[in-house]
Amino acid sequence: MTPHAPQEHHHPSTSAMEHARTGPVSPAARTYADEHGDVSDWTTEWFEIYAELGGIQ
């Protein structure tokens, strides 16, 4: 058995990107999403901050 390569961070799914713009999220998370543009370009850190602001439920 060969060891697995470290997993890379992948862009979020289309549904996750749509949720960032239209889902039931807090006002702070929606503002954050609006300020950071296209979520397909977001880093893992930006998604973590978005989640802390109430953007992922």
C-alpha positions, 0 to 999 in steps of 0.5 A: 500500500502506498502512502497518500499524498497530502490533500490539497485545498479545493475550491468550494462547490457551486452550491457553497458559492451560491450559499455565500451569496444567497443563503440564510447567513448573518448580516456580518457574513453577507457583508464579508462575502460582498467585500471579498468578491467571487468565492471561487477565489477565496482562501481557506482562511477567508472561508473560516472567517466567513464561517465564524461570522455566521455564514455557514450553518 
